[in-house]
Amino acid sequence: MKFKRFIYILYYLIPRKLPKSSHSRISKIIRRLFAKMIMEKVGKNVNIEKGACFTPLCTIGDNSGIGVNCELNGPVHIGKNVLMGPDVVVYTRNHAFDRVDIPIREQGYNEYKPVYIGDDCWIGRRVIVLPGVKIGKGCIIGAGAVVTKSFPDYSIIAGNPAVIINDRMEELEMKKTIAIVTPNLESGGSERIASRLSRLLSEKYNVIFIVFNETKKSYNFSGKLYNLNLPSKNGIFKIFVLIMRIIKLKKVIRNENVNLVLSFVAPANRALSYVNTKAKKVYSCRGYGDFIKYSKFYHKQIKKNNIVLFNSQELMNNYLTLYPNDCNGVKTLYNIFDTENIIKQSQEELTLEEQKLFESKNVIISVSRFTKSKGHWNLIKSFEIVKETLPDAILVLVGHRGNLENKIKEMATKSIYKDDIIFLGYQSNPFKYIYNSTVYASTSLNEGFPNAIVEALICNCPVVATNCLTGPSEILFNEYKKDFSIEENVIADNGILTPPFDNEVDFDLNNKSSKHYLFADALLKMLTDDNLRIEFKRNINNNIIRFSEEVQKDIYFDFMDDLIK
């Protein structure tokens, strides 16, 4: 007992006065250790802030915190995941004042009346809680409120004395629930769009995020996460995994009362197509290969979705060429881009080493994974042709992974210009490199909707791209041109389009075709014609807004609302 009293006094002398937890991790650890020795119960990952006062009668659950300069007087029981702002005061007993024949100060205190704060509550700054109060699960208490009585679960409370101003459950019940399904949240264009869409939709709907395998999360998302823990398998196990994905996916949709399900990437599309549910199903087709390789049997399953959603008009038209009877169940919605954030990241300062790398005025850059569809071998061949005219030109390749990464790097080492082919690997912020480059190059053999081209334009970097299926022409021209094909280079509104390369993998540097020379000519044109680049940059600023969150937001909301109705 004496030891505990000693620890209690010591806490008030030293740990309580240490810097805020956000300023010092050591301070956080020390205060938590002292709290464990003083309080009756302290959960995992608890944060006791600077200046916090508490008694040995207190308990606190996992992931909860006591705010800066907060006071917990007596038996205060805090649940799990509780947020507490600064200067909160919780009382568990009052001065006795029953008698009038003696001063109040001489009447002592009433008996303790414990205070209970439920799980997942948020208590605002300078809230005062009086003795005997029970605050239900999921409550929100506005700053400066004086809580004199108990409140039920999910109440929103404010005022002096505090009253219920809203009910969180009523708000949740009014909102429709949308589920987004992806294999994972690792790096990838579709995954990035899915995570961005979750943040946008959460402004209006309850969002459920379902992944097949949670490894690392490269992208931030909004909503409740479900990990089905069913990674991809090969051979006979592939069918078993698909069946389990269908079963688990259906269960989550049912238990969460989902109104609409939106799938991203082929594995998620396939699983959703076989799920029998009352929820509206949206099959999100992100690339040409998502439908061209499938059998007629599987196409029958695709048609069971309410909508097949495409990210480009050209991709949708190619689908309708194969399946003309689906015209009532298709829709095109462009990917949404956080233009403001991309521009902000593009302005990030380069390191001194990076500045040296980008000091040449002839920097060609490309950002993507090393897969067949990206055609990196064609870019390296065209770059060699460019070097014959512009010796100071450099090629910067940003990205990692993909089944051809090692072969592309090996090919680069065989080039006589190997020292000017730079591999930067994965970069969390590729936009600063794009912004400091002269031209963005895309040699894709096929695409769905090439996000990297739009992002390059947002970074105010002119683009040279192959006119492949699908997407580049739709981006570089301000208006969609149906059945657009070219045999020579074409100057579009926002860049230069070149004829598509043949669909063959060829790492032989000596084997250069006329299309490699055409692509090189386009790069040289962009690198050497200052007036052309200035004109492109002027056009980009005026036209890229059509892909912005500002424009696309209402379009997506209207689409979702119409389906859910």
Secondary structure, 3 states (H helix, E strand, C coil): CHHHHHHHHHHHHCHHHCCCCCCCHHHHHHHHHHHHHHCCEECCCCEECCCCECCCCCEECCCCEECCCCEECCCEEECCCCEECCCCEECCCCECCCCCCCCHHHCCECCCCCEEECCCCEECCCCEECCCCEECCCCEECCCCEECCCECCCEEEECCCCEEEEEHHHHHHHCCEEEEEECCCCCCHHHHHHHHHHHHHCCCCEEEEEECCCCCCCCCCCCEEEECCCCCCCCCHHHHHHHHHHHHHHHHHHHCCCCEEEEECHHHHHHHHCCCCCCEEEEEECCCHHHHCCCHHHHHHHCCCCEEEECCHHHHHHHHHHCHHHHHHEEECCCCECHHHHHHHHCCCCCHHHHHHCCCCCEEEEECCCCHHHCHHHHHHHHHHHHHHCCCCEEEEECCCCCCHHHHHHHHHHCCCHHHEEEEECCCCCHHHHHCCCEEEECCCECCCCHHHHHHHHCCCCEEEECCECCHHHHHCCCCCCCCCCCCCEECCCEEEECCCCCCCCCCCCCCCHHHHHHHHHHHHHHHCHHHHHHHHHHHHHHHHHHEHHHHHHHHHHHHHHHHC
